[in-house]
Amino acid sequence: MKDFKNKVAVITGAGNGFGFEIAKECASREMKLVLADIDEESLTAAVSYFKHKGAEVTGVHCDVTLDSEIGKMVDTAMNTYGSIDFLVNNAGVAISGPVWELPLQDWDWIVGANLMSQIYAMKRVIPIMLKQGSECHILNVASIAGLITTNGMPAYHTTKHASVALSESTSFDLQAINANIQMSVFCPGFVQTDLHHHENHRPERFSDKSDPYYSSPQYAAGLKRAEFVITTGMPINSIGMSVMNGIEENQFYILTHPIYNTLVGRRVKDILEGRGPDLKVLRG
Ligand SMILES: NC(=O)c1ccc[n+]([C@@H]2O[C@H](COP(=O)([O-])OP(=O)(O)OC[C@H]3O[C@@H](n4cnc5c(N)ncnc54)[C@H](O)[C@@H]3O)[C@@H](O)[C@H]2O)c1
């Protein structure tokens, strides 16, 4: 996609971090914006930021873990602007903890936020894009965690690998019907955002903290580790530009951290040569 002017971008998790940065790039290309977020305060601030910049912008309070809320977002976009040309499935959370300890409600939450949200949105938006027939683009925000695996975050890796697979397989399906819809999947490494504050975005129905895991040292250590890797990550300022350049060049995989390329290559080699995960190798 190269022609953005007056087209409509729908962005989830747009109140902060990557979503907000991508929205800035869309606004600078004179797109109309539909910004969705569960965080009312950051959503309101984002909407007023873009209004002040003179952009056409609408905010939708939306919990992407619910199909009905995604429906509300899509209806708002269609009722306000009459089309959806660029869908950015960005909202997500990063939850750590081994599978034998992490409470099931956290699995429901992260699968809902990182994976089902993308499925709900694509299921609703692709038929709209097909009907429009004009050039459209869908960006799923996965992570480098969708191309490699490490210890400590099985739930995050599971959802991000699934997001990559969902994007790849849907791309095949769209090509099979000659759809005028391109797909990209964004796979960055650590970037300085608010991702480690995921507890602030925990939906009410996943908020039962009676499981002893939430008062365990493992839970506290997971939060600390997340804070460390995010706050020492790459600065966010180039992210919006990397994403939009990738889309302009119709790049499918959009990567930002060449430092991880060796790990991606090593994983493929390990698969082909039958070697399993080795913590000693991972830790160097
Ligand atoms: N920051 C990183 O290092 C990094 C690396 C790779 C991938 N990612 C991915 O990028 C995406 C954006 O994360 P970020 O780093 O910008 O974090 P962030 O926390 O700064 O922004 C995420 C936004 O999503 C919103 N959100 C969270 N749950 C939601 C829900 N249920 N419904 C609607 N909105 C919700 C939050 O309110 C927030 O505004 C995520 O999918 C994350 O997994 C981040």
The ligand as a Tripos MOL2 file, in Angstrom:
@<TRIPOS>MOLECULE
LIG
   44    48     1     0     0
SMALL
NO_CHARGES

@<TRIPOS>ATOM
      1 N1          7.3240   -3.1080   23.5260 N.am      1 LIG1
      2 C1          7.9130   -4.2080   23.0800 C.2       1 LIG1
      3 O1          9.0900   -4.4990   23.4020 O.2       1 LIG1
      4 C2          7.1880   -5.1110   22.1280 C.ar      1 LIG1
      5 C3          7.9550   -6.0240   21.3830 C.ar      1 LIG1
      6 C4          7.3070   -6.8710   20.4950 C.ar      1 LIG1
      7 C5          5.9360   -6.8110   20.3400 C.ar      1 LIG1
      8 N2          5.2070   -5.9320   21.0850 N.ar      1 LIG1
      9 C6          3.7510   -5.9290   20.8900 C.3       1 LIG1
     10 O2          3.3320   -4.6290   20.5250 O.3       1 LIG1
     11 C7          1.9490   -4.4720   20.8570 C.3       1 LIG1
     12 C8          1.7560   -3.1120   21.5090 C.3       1 LIG1
     13 O3          2.4410   -3.1070   22.7440 O.3       1 LIG1
     14 P1          3.2790   -1.8610   23.2840 P.3       1 LIG1
     15 O4          4.6530   -2.3440   23.4820 O.co2     1 LIG1
     16 O5          3.0210   -0.6750   22.4490 O.co2     1 LIG1
     17 O6          2.6350   -1.7530   24.7580 O.3       1 LIG1
     18 P2          1.7840   -0.5890   25.4760 P.3       1 LIG1
     19 O7          1.3230   -1.2130   26.7470 O.co2     1 LIG1
     20 O8          2.5940    0.6580   25.5430 O.co2     1 LIG1
     21 O9          0.5650   -0.3570   24.4970 O.3       1 LIG1
     22 C9         -0.4570   -1.3350   24.3610 C.3       1 LIG1
     23 C10        -1.7940   -0.6400   24.2600 C.3       1 LIG1
     24 O10        -2.7770   -1.6820   24.1430 O.3       1 LIG1
     25 C11        -3.8590   -1.3800   25.0280 C.3       1 LIG1
     26 N3         -4.5380   -2.6080   25.4360 N.ar      1 LIG1
     27 C12        -4.0930   -3.5840   26.2570 C.ar      1 LIG1
     28 N4         -5.0390   -4.5090   26.4310 N.ar      1 LIG1
     29 C13        -6.0990   -4.1190   25.6800 C.ar      1 LIG1
     30 C14        -7.3910   -4.6610   25.4500 C.ar      1 LIG1
     31 N5         -7.8040   -5.7950   26.0520 N.pl3     1 LIG1
     32 N6         -8.2180   -4.0020   24.6110 N.ar      1 LIG1
     33 C15        -7.8260   -2.8500   24.0070 C.ar      1 LIG1
     34 N7         -6.6410   -2.2780   24.2110 N.ar      1 LIG1
     35 C16        -5.7800   -2.9110   25.0360 C.ar      1 LIG1
     36 C17        -3.2100   -0.6630   26.2130 C.3       1 LIG1
     37 O11        -4.1340    0.1120   26.9420 O.3       1 LIG1
     38 C18        -2.1290    0.1710   25.5220 C.3       1 LIG1
     39 O12        -2.6020    1.4430   25.1480 O.3       1 LIG1
     40 C19         1.5870   -5.6680   21.7260 C.3       1 LIG1
     41 O13         0.8810   -6.5950   20.9520 O.3       1 LIG1
     42 C20         2.9460   -6.2380   22.1350 C.3       1 LIG1
     43 O14         2.8970   -7.5940   22.4060 O.3       1 LIG1
     44 C21         5.8080   -5.0660   21.9570 C.ar      1 LIG1
@<TRIPOS>BOND
     1     1     2 1
     2     2     3 2
     3     2     4 1
     4     4     5 ar
     5     4    44 ar
     6     5     6 ar
     7     6     7 ar
     8     7     8 ar
     9     8     9 1
    10     8    44 ar
    11     9    10 1
    12     9    42 1
    13    10    11 1
    14    11    12 1
    15    11    40 1
    16    12    13 1
    17    13    14 1
    18    14    15 2
    19    14    16 1
    20    14    17 1
    21    17    18 1
    22    18    19 2
    23    18    20 1
    24    18    21 1
    25    21    22 1
    26    22    23 1
    27    23    24 1
    28    23    38 1
    29    24    25 1
    30    25    26 1
    31    25    36 1
    32    26    27 ar
    33    26    35 ar
    34    27    28 ar
    35    28    29 ar
    36    29    30 ar
    37    29    35 ar
    38    30    31 1
    39    30    32 ar
    40    32    33 ar
    41    33    34 ar
    42    34    35 ar
    43    36    37 1
    44    36    38 1
    45    38    39 1
    46    40    41 1
    47    40    42 1
    48    42    43 1
@<TRIPOS>SUBSTRUCTURE
     1 LIG1         1 GROUP 0 **** ****
